[in-house]
């Protein structure tokens, strides 16, 4: 149940930002850390100042990928509007 609530927060944030005119948004499903067995959801936002990660479950403010480190927020799939993208290589997906 907690996992669904966490994903719901990311979906709600994505929809609210999109409704208020934000563009270049992606809803991402992946692993919060490399060691997490369960998936997590967050929003990535590309702006003129760079890409920001928005995680309404764990972070109170937007973070740049550099602030989070290499073993955090590992994308598997991303959704942008009606488009769906596979965000990870098949080898990484098979390991997880």
C-alpha positions as CSV (number, residue, x, y, z in Angstrom):
1,X,0.0,0.0,0.0
2,X,2.8,2.4,0.9
3,X,4.4,1.9,-2.5
4,X,1.1,2.9,-4.3
5,X,0.8,6.0,-2.1
6,X,4.4,7.0,-3.0
7,X,3.7,6.5,-6.7
8,X,0.5,8.4,-6.4
9,X,2.3,11.4,-5.0
10,X,4.6,11.5,-8.0
11,X,1.7,11.1,-10.4
12,X,-0.2,13.9,-8.7
13,X,2.9,16.2,-8.8
14,X,3.4,15.5,-12.5
15,X,-0.2,16.2,-13.3
16,X,-0.3,19.4,-11.2
17,X,2.9,20.8,-12.7
18,X,1.7,20.0,-16.2
19,X,-1.7,21.6,-15.5
20,X,0.1,24.8,-14.4
21,X,2.1,25.0,-17.6
22,X,5.3,23.2,-16.8
23,X,6.7,21.4,-19.8
24,X,9.7,19.0,-20.4
25,X,8.4,16.8,-17.5
26,X,8.8,13.1,-17.2
27,X,7.2,10.7,-14.7
28,X,9.9,8.1,-13.9
29,X,9.5,4.6,-12.5
30,X,12.7,3.1,-11.2
31,X,14.7,2.2,-8.1
32,X,15.4,4.9,-5.5
33,X,18.7,3.2,-4.7
34,X,20.5,0.3,-6.4
35,X,19.8,-2.0,-3.5
36,X,16.0,-1.3,-3.4
37,X,14.0,-4.3,-4.5
38,X,10.8,-2.3,-4.9
39,X,10.2,0.4,-7.6
40,X,9.7,4.0,-6.8
41,X,8.3,7.0,-8.8
42,X,9.5,10.6,-9.1
43,X,9.4,13.5,-11.6
44,X,12.3,14.8,-13.7
45,X,12.0,18.3,-15.0
46,X,14.3,19.7,-17.7
47,X,14.7,23.5,-17.5
48,X,17.0,26.0,-19.0
49,X,19.0,25.8,-15.8
50,X,19.4,22.0,-15.9
51,X,17.5,18.8,-14.9
52,X,15.8,18.5,-11.6
53,X,14.6,15.5,-9.7
54,X,11.4,16.0,-7.7
55,X,10.5,13.3,-5.3
56,X,7.4,14.3,-3.2
57,X,7.8,11.2,-1.0
58,X,11.3,11.7,0.3
59,X,12.6,15.2,-0.7
60,X,11.1,18.6,0.2
61,X,12.9,20.4,-2.6
62,X,14.1,19.8,-6.2
63,X,17.6,18.3,-6.5
64,X,20.0,18.1,-9.4
65,X,21.2,14.6,-10.3
66,X,24.7,15.6,-9.1
67,X,23.4,16.3,-5.6
68,X,21.9,12.7,-5.4
69,X,24.9,10.6,-6.4
70,X,25.3,7.8,-8.9
71,X,23.6,5.1,-6.9
72,X,20.3,7.0,-6.4
73,X,17.2,7.3,-8.6
74,X,17.9,4.6,-11.2
75,X,15.3,5.0,-14.0
76,X,13.6,1.9,-15.6
77,X,10.7,3.6,-17.4
78,X,9.7,7.2,-18.1
79,X,6.4,8.7,-19.2
80,X,6.1,12.0,-20.9
81,X,2.5,12.9,-21.9
82,X,1.2,9.9,-23.9
83,X,4.7,8.6,-24.7
84,X,6.4,5.8,-22.7
85,X,10.2,5.2,-22.8
86,X,12.3,2.4,-21.5
87,X,15.0,4.2,-19.5
88,X,17.4,1.4,-18.7
89,X,19.4,-1.1,-20.7
90,X,18.2,-4.7,-20.9
91,X,21.3,-5.9,-19.0
92,X,20.5,-3.6,-16.0
93,X,16.9,-4.5,-16.1
94,X,17.7,-8.2,-16.1
95,X,20.0,-7.8,-13.0
96,X,17.3,-6.1,-11.0
